[in-house]
Amino acid sequence: MEEKILNALSKPMKAGEVAEATGIDKKEVDKMIKKLVAEGKVTSPKRCYYEAVK
């Protein structure tokens, strides 16, 4: 699931867009994005948007 989310975040997206693109429930996406941000794998270029760190 983490890999799917990271692949979807090749460009800045909202959590809802990631959920739609991956087919994962939005609540799960929100939890996973928070975890990935804490691990430094995902960044937030602007409010409510997330992008994978390259």
CHARMM-style PDB file with segment names, atoms N, HN, CA, C and O in Angstrom:
ATOM      1  N   MET     1       0.831  -1.197   0.000  1.00  0.00      PROA
ATOM      2  CA  MET     1       0.000   0.000   0.000  1.00  0.00      PROA
ATOM      3  C   MET     1       0.875   1.260   0.000  1.00  0.00      PROA
ATOM      4  O   MET     1       0.592   2.209  -0.731  1.00  0.00      PROA
ATOM      5  N   GLU     2       1.918   1.272   0.802  1.00  0.00      PROA
ATOM      6  HN  GLU     2       2.148   0.501   1.396  1.00  0.00      PROA
ATOM      7  CA  GLU     2       2.829   2.415   0.871  1.00  0.00      PROA
ATOM      8  C   GLU     2       3.430   2.699  -0.504  1.00  0.00      PROA
ATOM      9  O   GLU     2       3.513   3.853  -0.924  1.00  0.00      PROA
ATOM     10  N   GLU     3       3.848   1.645  -1.200  1.00  0.00      PROA
ATOM     11  HN  GLU     3       3.780   0.708  -0.859  1.00  0.00      PROA
ATOM     12  CA  GLU     3       4.456   1.772  -2.531  1.00  0.00      PROA
ATOM     13  C   GLU     3       3.462   2.372  -3.530  1.00  0.00      PROA
ATOM     14  O   GLU     3       3.835   3.223  -4.338  1.00  0.00      PROA
ATOM     15  N   LYS     4       2.204   1.936  -3.480  1.00  0.00      PROA
ATOM     16  HN  LYS     4       1.901   1.245  -2.824  1.00  0.00      PROA
ATOM     17  CA  LYS     4       1.160   2.461  -4.371  1.00  0.00      PROA
ATOM     18  C   LYS     4       0.991   3.964  -4.168  1.00  0.00      PROA
ATOM     19  O   LYS     4       0.883   4.722  -5.131  1.00  0.00      PROA
ATOM     20  N   ILE     5       0.968   4.381  -2.915  1.00  0.00      PROA
ATOM     21  HN  ILE     5       1.055   3.765  -2.132  1.00  0.00      PROA
ATOM     22  CA  ILE     5       0.789   5.792  -2.591  1.00  0.00      PROA
ATOM     23  C   ILE     5       1.989   6.608  -3.074  1.00  0.00      PROA
ATOM     24  O   ILE     5       1.820   7.671  -3.670  1.00  0.00      PROA
ATOM     25  N   LEU     6       3.191   6.112  -2.818  1.00  0.00      PROA
ATOM     26  HN  LEU     6       3.328   5.248  -2.333  1.00  0.00      PROA
ATOM     27  CA  LEU     6       4.389   6.820  -3.268  1.00  0.00      PROA
ATOM     28  C   LEU     6       4.420   6.940  -4.787  1.00  0.00      PROA
ATOM     29  O   LEU     6       4.814   7.980  -5.314  1.00  0.00      PROA
ATOM     30  N   ASN     7       4.011   5.893  -5.496  1.00  0.00      PROA
ATOM     31  HN  ASN     7       3.692   5.048  -5.067  1.00  0.00      PROA
ATOM     32  CA  ASN     7       3.978   5.936  -6.956  1.00  0.00      PROA
ATOM     33  C   ASN     7       2.957   6.960  -7.448  1.00  0.00      PROA
ATOM     34  O   ASN     7       3.205   7.656  -8.433  1.00  0.00      PROA
ATOM     35  N   ALA     8       1.829   7.057  -6.781  1.00  0.00      PROA
ATOM     36  HN  ALA     8       1.628   6.491  -5.981  1.00  0.00      PROA
ATOM     37  CA  ALA     8       0.783   8.002  -7.175  1.00  0.00      PROA
ATOM     38  C   ALA     8       1.228   9.448  -6.939  1.00  0.00      PROA
ATOM     39  O   ALA     8       0.783  10.356  -7.641  1.00  0.00      PROA
ATOM     40  N   LEU     9       2.095   9.662  -5.966  1.00  0.00      PROA
ATOM     41  HN  LEU     9       2.458   8.925  -5.396  1.00  0.00      PROA
ATOM     42  CA  LEU     9       2.521  11.012  -5.592  1.00  0.00      PROA
ATOM     43  C   LEU     9       3.704  11.523  -6.415  1.00  0.00      PROA
ATOM     44  O   LEU     9       4.582  12.201  -5.882  1.00  0.00      PROA
ATOM     45  N   SER    10       3.733  11.203  -7.707  1.00  0.00      PROA
ATOM     46  HN  SER    10       3.020  10.652  -8.140  1.00  0.00      PROA
ATOM     47  CA  SER    10       4.805  11.699  -8.572  1.00  0.00      PROA
ATOM     48  C   SER    10       4.629  13.192  -8.827  1.00  0.00      PROA
ATOM     49  O   SER    10       5.588  13.882  -9.173  1.00  0.00      PROA
ATOM     50  N   LYS    11       3.412  13.687  -8.657  1.00  0.00      PROA
ATOM     51  HN  LYS    11       2.634  13.126  -8.376  1.00  0.00      PROA
ATOM     52  CA  LYS    11       3.141  15.126  -8.731  1.00  0.00      PROA
ATOM     53  C   LYS    11       2.296  15.484  -7.519  1.00  0.00      PROA
ATOM     54  O   LYS    11       1.645  14.609  -6.947  1.00  0.00      PROA
ATOM     55  N   PRO    12       2.289  16.764  -7.109  1.00  0.00      PROA
ATOM     56  CA  PRO    12       1.493  17.139  -5.929  1.00  0.00      PROA
ATOM     57  C   PRO    12       0.018  16.792  -6.095  1.00  0.00      PROA
ATOM     58  O   PRO    12      -0.601  17.137  -7.102  1.00  0.00      PROA
ATOM     59  N   MET    13      -0.544  16.102  -5.091  1.00  0.00      PROA
ATOM     60  HN  MET    13      -0.042  15.822  -4.273  1.00  0.00      PROA
ATOM     61  CA  MET    13      -1.942  15.687  -5.120  1.00  0.00      PROA
ATOM     62  C   MET    13      -2.552  15.822  -3.736  1.00  0.00      PROA
ATOM     63  O   MET    13      -1.843  15.810  -2.730  1.00  0.00      PROA
ATOM     64  N   LYS    14      -3.871  15.949  -3.692  1.00  0.00      PROA
ATOM     65  HN  LYS    14      -4.447  15.959  -4.509  1.00  0.00      PROA
ATOM     66  CA  LYS    14      -4.596  15.927  -2.424  1.00  0.00      PROA
ATOM     67  C   LYS    14      -4.812  14.473  -2.030  1.00  0.00      PROA
ATOM     68  O   LYS    14      -4.773  13.586  -2.883  1.00  0.00      PROA
ATOM     69  N   ALA    15      -5.040  14.223  -0.750  1.00  0.00      PROA
ATOM     70  HN  ALA    15      -5.072  14.943  -0.057  1.00  0.00      PROA
ATOM     71  CA  ALA    15      -5.256  12.860  -0.260  1.00  0.00      PROA
ATOM     72  C   ALA    15      -6.430  12.190  -0.976  1.00  0.00      PROA
ATOM     73  O   ALA    15      -6.365  11.003  -1.297  1.00  0.00      PROA
ATOM     74  N   GLY    16      -7.495  12.942  -1.226  1.00  0.00      PROA
ATOM     75  HN  GLY    16      -7.547  13.906  -0.965  1.00  0.00      PROA
ATOM     76  CA  GLY    16      -8.661  12.394  -1.922  1.00  0.00      PROA
ATOM     77  C   GLY    16      -8.332  11.940  -3.334  1.00  0.00      PROA
ATOM     78  O   GLY    16      -8.853  10.930  -3.806  1.00  0.00      PROA
ATOM     79  N   GLU    17      -7.464  12.692  -4.009  1.00  0.00      PROA
ATOM     80  HN  GLU    17      -7.040  13.513  -3.626  1.00  0.00      PROA
ATOM     81  CA  GLU    17      -7.036  12.323  -5.367  1.00  0.00      PROA
ATOM     82  C   GLU    17      -6.183  11.058  -5.332  1.00  0.00      PROA
ATOM     83  O   GLU    17      -6.289  10.207  -6.215  1.00  0.00      PROA
ATOM     84  N   VAL    18      -5.347  10.939  -4.318  1.00  0.00      PROA
ATOM     85  HN  VAL    18      -5.262  11.631  -3.601  1.00  0.00      PROA
ATOM     86  CA  VAL    18      -4.516   9.741  -4.163  1.00  0.00      PROA
ATOM     87  C   VAL    18      -5.418   8.531  -3.927  1.00  0.00      PROA
ATOM     88  O   VAL    18      -5.198   7.468  -4.506  1.00  0.00      PROA
ATOM     89  N   ALA    19      -6.434   8.693  -3.077  1.00  0.00      PROA
ATOM     90  HN  ALA    19      -6.613   9.557  -2.607  1.00  0.00      PROA
ATOM     91  CA  ALA    19      -7.375   7.606  -2.789  1.00  0.00      PROA
ATOM     92  C   ALA    19      -8.065   7.158  -4.073  1.00  0.00      PROA
ATOM     93  O   ALA    19      -8.207   5.959  -4.318  1.00  0.00      PROA
ATOM     94  N   GLU    20      -8.494   8.115  -4.892  1.00  0.00      PROA
ATOM     95  HN  GLU    20      -8.378   9.088  -4.693  1.00  0.00      PROA
ATOM     96  CA  GLU    20      -9.157   7.810  -6.153  1.00  0.00      PROA
ATOM     97  C   GLU    20      -8.209   7.085  -7.110  1.00  0.00      PROA
ATOM     98  O   GLU    20      -8.592   6.102  -7.745  1.00  0.00      PROA
ATOM     99  N   ALA    21      -6.983   7.571  -7.208  1.00  0.00      PROA
ATOM    100  HN  ALA    21      -6.671   8.369  -6.692  1.00  0.00      PROA
ATOM    101  CA  ALA    21      -6.003   7.004  -8.139  1.00  0.00      PROA
ATOM    102  C   ALA    21      -5.567   5.591  -7.750  1.00  0.00      PROA
ATOM    103  O   ALA    21      -5.287   4.764  -8.618  1.00  0.00      PROA
ATOM    104  N   THR    22      -5.509   5.317  -6.454  1.00  0.00      PROA
ATOM    105  HN  THR    22      -5.736   5.988  -5.749  1.00  0.00      PROA
ATOM    106  CA  THR    22      -5.000   4.025  -5.997  1.00  0.00      PROA
ATOM    107  C   THR    22      -6.094   3.027  -5.640  1.00  0.00      PROA
ATOM    108  O   THR    22      -5.841   1.824  -5.570  1.00  0.00      PROA
ATOM    109  N   GLY    23      -7.317   3.526  -5.413  1.00  0.00      PROA
ATOM    110  HN  GLY    23      -7.522   4.503  -5.470  1.00  0.00      PROA
ATOM    111  CA  GLY    23      -8.401   2.642  -5.010  1.00  0.00      PROA
ATOM    112  C   GLY    23      -8.352   2.286  -3.529  1.00  0.00      PROA
ATOM    113  O   GLY    23      -9.046   1.373  -3.082  1.00  0.00      PROA
ATOM    114  N   ILE    24      -7.529   3.010  -2.768  1.00  0.00      PROA
ATOM    115  HN  ILE    24      -6.966   3.752  -3.131  1.00  0.00      PROA
ATOM    116  CA  ILE    24      -7.414   2.792  -1.320  1.00  0.00      PROA
ATOM    117  C   ILE    24      -8.348   3.776  -0.618  1.00  0.00      PROA
ATOM    118  O   ILE    24      -8.490   4.918  -1.055  1.00  0.00      PROA
ATOM    119  N   ASP    25      -8.982   3.336   0.466  1.00  0.00      PROA
ATOM    120  HN  ASP    25      -8.866   2.409   0.821  1.00  0.00      PROA
ATOM    121  CA  ASP    25      -9.892   4.186   1.235  1.00  0.00      PROA
ATOM    122  C   ASP    25      -9.188   5.464   1.689  1.00  0.00      PROA
ATOM    123  O   ASP    25      -8.032   5.421   2.112  1.00  0.00      PROA
ATOM    124  N   LYS    26      -9.886   6.606   1.602  1.00  0.00      PROA
ATOM    125  HN  LYS    26     -10.825   6.641   1.258  1.00  0.00      PROA
ATOM    126  CA  LYS    26      -9.284   7.904   1.928  1.00  0.00      PROA
ATOM    127  C   LYS    26      -8.741   7.958   3.357  1.00  0.00      PROA
ATOM    128  O   LYS    26      -7.689   8.553   3.591  1.00  0.00      PROA
ATOM    129  N   LYS    27      -9.437   7.351   4.304  1.00  0.00      PROA
ATOM    130  HN  LYS    27     -10.292   6.868   4.114  1.00  0.00      PROA
ATOM    131  CA  LYS    27      -8.953   7.349   5.695  1.00  0.00      PROA
ATOM    132  C   LYS    27      -7.601   6.642   5.797  1.00  0.00      PROA
ATOM    133  O   LYS    27      -6.709   7.087   6.520  1.00  0.00      PROA
ATOM    134  N   GLU    28      -7.461   5.536   5.062  1.00  0.00      PROA
ATOM    135  HN  GLU    28      -8.186   5.175   4.474  1.00  0.00      PROA
ATOM    136  CA  GLU    28      -6.190   4.806   5.045  1.00  0.00      PROA
ATOM    137  C   GLU    28      -5.097   5.641   4.396  1.00  0.00      PROA
ATOM    138  O   GLU    28      -3.960   5.669   4.867  1.00  0.00      PROA
ATOM    139  N   VAL    29      -5.453   6.324   3.307  1.00  0.00      PROA
ATOM    140  HN  VAL    29      -6.377   6.301   2.925  1.00  0.00      PROA
ATOM    141  CA  VAL    29      -4.491   7.193   2.614  1.00  0.00      PROA
ATOM    142  C   VAL    29      -4.022   8.298   3.554  1.00  0.00      PROA
ATOM    143  O   VAL    29      -2.825   8.574   3.631  1.00  0.00      PROA
ATOM    144  N   ASP    30      -4.956   8.938   4.277  1.00  0.00      PROA
ATOM    145  HN  ASP    30      -5.929   8.714   4.215  1.00  0.00      PROA
ATOM    146  CA  ASP    30      -4.601   9.992   5.235  1.00  0.00      PROA
ATOM    147  C   ASP    30      -3.604   9.485   6.277  1.00  0.00      PROA
ATOM    148  O   ASP    30      -2.607  10.144   6.567  1.00  0.00      PROA
ATOM    149  N   LYS    31      -3.884   8.312   6.833  1.00  0.00      PROA
ATOM    150  HN  LYS    31      -4.695   7.776   6.598  1.00  0.00      PROA
ATOM    151  CA  LYS    31      -2.996   7.724   7.850  1.00  0.00      PROA
ATOM    152  C   LYS    31      -1.610   7.445   7.270  1.00  0.00      PROA
ATOM    153  O   LYS    31      -0.589   7.754   7.884  1.00  0.00      PROA
ATOM    154  N   MET    32      -1.599   6.854   6.076  1.00  0.00      PROA
ATOM    155  HN  MET    32      -2.429   6.603   5.578  1.00  0.00      PROA
ATOM    156  CA  MET    32      -0.333   6.480   5.449  1.00  0.00      PROA
ATOM    157  C   MET    32       0.474   7.721   5.063  1.00  0.00      PROA
ATOM    158  O   MET    32       1.697   7.729   5.207  1.00  0.00      PROA
ATOM    159  N   ILE    33      -0.192   8.765   4.576  1.00  0.00      PROA
ATOM    160  HN  ILE    33      -1.185   8.758   4.459  1.00  0.00      PROA
ATOM    161  CA  ILE    33       0.519  10.002   4.213  1.00  0.00      PROA
ATOM    162  C   ILE    33       1.153  10.623   5.455  1.00  0.00      PROA
ATOM    163  O   ILE    33       2.297  11.075   5.400  1.00  0.00      PROA
ATOM    164  N   LYS    34       0.427  10.653   6.574  1.00  0.00      PROA
ATOM    165  HN  LYS    34      -0.502  10.286   6.619  1.00  0.00      PROA
ATOM    166  CA  LYS    34       0.994  11.187   7.821  1.00  0.00      PROA
ATOM    167  C   LYS    34       2.251  10.420   8.208  1.00  0.00      PROA
ATOM    168  O   LYS    34       3.253  11.014   8.605  1.00  0.00      PROA
ATOM    169  N   LYS    35       2.191   9.100   8.091  1.00  0.00      PROA
ATOM    170  HN  LYS    35       1.377   8.617   7.769  1.00  0.00      PROA
ATOM    171  CA  LYS    35       3.334   8.242   8.423  1.00  0.00      PROA
ATOM    172  C   LYS    35       4.509   8.541   7.480  1.00  0.00      PROA
ATOM    173  O   LYS    35       5.649   8.667   7.928  1.00  0.00      PROA
ATOM    174  N   LEU    36       4.228   8.653   6.177  1.00  0.00      PROA
ATOM    175  HN  LEU    36       3.302   8.551   5.813  1.00  0.00      PROA
ATOM    176  CA  LEU    36       5.277   8.897   5.188  1.00  0.00      PROA
ATOM    177  C   LEU    36       5.901  10.280   5.354  1.00  0.00      PROA
ATOM    178  O   LEU    36       7.098  10.448   5.124  1.00  0.00      PROA
ATOM    179  N   VAL    37       5.102  11.273   5.751  1.00  0.00      PROA
ATOM    180  HN  VAL    37       4.129  11.137   5.937  1.00  0.00      PROA
ATOM    181  CA  VAL    37       5.631  12.615   6.015  1.00  0.00      PROA
ATOM    182  C   VAL    37       6.586  12.547   7.208  1.00  0.00      PROA
ATOM    183  O   VAL    37       7.671  13.128   7.176  1.00  0.00      PROA
ATOM    184  N   ALA    38       6.178  11.838   8.254  1.00  0.00      PROA
ATOM    185  HN  ALA    38       5.297  11.366   8.280  1.00  0.00      PROA
ATOM    186  CA  ALA    38       7.017  11.695   9.449  1.00  0.00      PROA
ATOM    187  C   ALA    38       8.331  10.992   9.128  1.00  0.00      PROA
ATOM    188  O   ALA    38       9.362  11.292   9.731  1.00  0.00      PROA
ATOM    189  N   GLU    39       8.298  10.052   8.175  1.00  0.00      PROA
ATOM    190  HN  GLU    39       7.461   9.808   7.684  1.00  0.00      PROA
ATOM    191  CA  GLU    39       9.505   9.319   7.774  1.00  0.00      PROA
ATOM    192  C   GLU    39      10.349  10.102   6.765  1.00  0.00      PROA
ATOM    193  O   GLU    39      11.456   9.684   6.424  1.00  0.00      PROA
ATOM    194  N   GLY    40       9.828  11.235   6.287  1.00  0.00      PROA
ATOM    195  HN  GLY    40       8.929  11.575   6.563  1.00  0.00      PROA
ATOM    196  CA  GLY    40      10.574  12.048   5.329  1.00  0.00      PROA
ATOM    197  C   GLY    40      10.469  11.563   3.888  1.00  0.00      PROA
ATOM    198  O   GLY    40      11.232  12.009   3.032  1.00  0.00      PROA
ATOM    199  N   LYS    41       9.536  10.658   3.609  1.00  0.00      PROA
ATOM    200  HN  LYS    41       8.915  10.296   4.305  1.00  0.00      PROA
ATOM    201  CA  LYS    41       9.380  10.124   2.252  1.00  0.00      PROA
ATOM    202  C   LYS    41       8.410  10.948   1.412  1.00  0.00      PROA
ATOM    203  O   LYS    41       8.400  10.851   0.185  1.00  0.00      PROA
ATOM    204  N   VAL    42       7.591  11.764   2.088  1.00  0.00      PROA
ATOM    205  HN  VAL    42       7.599  11.843   3.085  1.00  0.00      PROA
ATOM    206  CA  VAL    42       6.604  12.601   1.419  1.00  0.00      PROA
ATOM    207  C   VAL    42       6.709  14.008   1.992  1.00  0.00      PROA
ATOM    208  O   VAL    42       6.928  14.189   3.190  1.00  0.00      PROA
ATOM    209  N   THR    43       6.548  15.006   1.119  1.00  0.00      PROA
ATOM    210  HN  THR    43       6.370  14.860   0.146  1.00  0.00      PROA
ATOM    211  CA  THR    43       6.588  16.401   1.540  1.00  0.00      PROA
ATOM    212  C   THR    43       5.279  17.082   1.141  1.00  0.00      PROA
ATOM    213  O   THR    43       4.533  16.570   0.307  1.00  0.00      PROA
ATOM    214  N   SER    44       5.011  18.225   1.736  1.00  0.00      PROA
ATOM    215  HN  SER    44       5.617  18.641   2.414  1.00  0.00      PROA
ATOM    216  CA  SER    44       3.806  18.985   1.416  1.00  0.00      PROA
ATOM    217  C   SER    44       4.223  20.331   0.825  1.00  0.00      PROA
ATOM    218  O   SER    44       4.546  21.260   1.566  1.00  0.00      PROA
ATOM    219  N   PRO    45       4.217  20.443  -0.530  1.00  0.00      PROA
ATOM    220  CA  PRO    45       4.650  21.696  -1.155  1.00  0.00      PROA
ATOM    221  C   PRO    45       3.711  22.865  -0.888  1.00  0.00      PROA
ATOM    222  O   PRO    45       4.144  24.017  -0.870  1.00  0.00      PROA
ATOM    223  N   LYS    46       2.425  22.577  -0.681  1.00  0.00      PROA
ATOM    224  HN  LYS    46       2.073  21.641  -0.696  1.00  0.00      PROA
ATOM    225  CA  LYS    46       1.471  23.594  -0.255  1.00  0.00      PROA
ATOM    226  C   LYS    46       0.358  22.911   0.522  1.00  0.00      PROA
ATOM    227  O   LYS    46       0.198  21.693   0.450  1.00  0.00      PROA
ATOM    228  N   ARG    47      -0.400  23.688   1.254  1.00  0.00      PROA
ATOM    229  HN  ARG    47      -0.270  24.678   1.312  1.00  0.00      PROA
ATOM    230  CA  ARG    47      -1.425  23.154   2.165  1.00  0.00      PROA
ATOM    231  C   ARG    47      -2.329  22.130   1.476  1.00  0.00      PROA
ATOM    232  O   ARG    47      -2.879  22.392   0.406  1.00  0.00      PROA
ATOM    233  N   CYS    48      -2.469  20.991   2.088  1.00  0.00      PROA
ATOM    234  HN  CYS    48      -2.022  20.779   2.957  1.00  0.00      PROA
ATOM    235  CA  CYS    48      -3.356  19.890   1.639  1.00  0.00      PROA
ATOM    236  C   CYS    48      -2.851  19.149   0.405  1.00  0.00      PROA
ATOM    237  O   CYS    48      -3.553  18.278  -0.108  1.00  0.00      PROA
ATOM    238  N   TYR    49      -1.683  19.461  -0.074  1.00  0.00      PROA
ATOM    239  HN  TYR    49      -1.113  20.169   0.343  1.00  0.00      PROA
ATOM    240  CA  TYR    49      -1.111  18.732  -1.218  1.00  0.00      PROA
ATOM    241  C   TYR    49       0.133  17.995  -0.756  1.00  0.00      PROA
ATOM    242  O   TYR    49       0.876  18.479   0.098  1.00  0.00      PROA
ATOM    243  N   TYR    50       0.351  16.825  -1.326  1.00  0.00      PROA
ATOM    244  HN  TYR    50      -0.253  16.432  -2.020  1.00  0.00      PROA
ATOM    245  CA  TYR    50       1.483  15.990  -0.929  1.00  0.00      PROA
ATOM    246  C   TYR    50       2.213  15.498  -2.159  1.00  0.00      PROA
ATOM    247  O   TYR    50       1.611  15.291  -3.213  1.00  0.00      PROA
ATOM    248  N   GLU    51       3.533  15.311  -2.014  1.00  0.00      PROA
ATOM    249  HN  GLU    51       4.022  15.480  -1.158  1.00  0.00      PROA
ATOM    250  CA  GLU    51       4.361  14.858  -3.130  1.00  0.00      PROA
ATOM    251  C   GLU    51       5.467  13.964  -2.578  1.00  0.00      PROA
ATOM    252  O   GLU    51       6.009  14.229  -1.505  1.00  0.00      PROA
ATOM    253  N   ALA    52       5.800  12.908  -3.314  1.00  0.00      PROA
ATOM    254  HN  ALA    52       5.360  12.693  -4.186  1.00  0.00      PROA
ATOM    255  CA  ALA    52       6.869  12.008  -2.896  1.00  0.00      PROA
ATOM    256  C   ALA    52       8.213  12.749  -2.995  1.00  0.00      PROA
ATOM    257  O   ALA    52       8.445  13.507  -3.937  1.00  0.00      PROA
ATOM    258  N   VAL    53       9.081  12.523  -2.023  1.00  0.00      PROA
ATOM    259  HN  VAL    53       8.893  11.908  -1.257  1.00  0.00      PROA
ATOM    260  CA  VAL    53      10.432  13.097  -2.042  1.00  0.00      PROA
ATOM    261  C   VAL    53      11.247  12.286  -3.044  1.00  0.00      PROA
ATOM    262  O   VAL    53      11.231  11.055  -3.034  1.00  0.00      PROA
ATOM    263  N   LYS    54      11.953  13.001  -3.903  1.00  0.00      PROA
ATOM    264  HN  LYS    54      11.966  14.001  -3.911  1.00  0.00      PROA
ATOM    265  CA  LYS    54      12.730  12.312  -4.949  1.00  0.00      PROA
ATOM    266  C   LYS    54      14.143  12.051  -4.515  1.00  0.00      PROA
ATOM    267  OT1 LYS    54      14.927  11.482  -5.275  1.00  0.00      PROA
TER     268      LYS     54
END
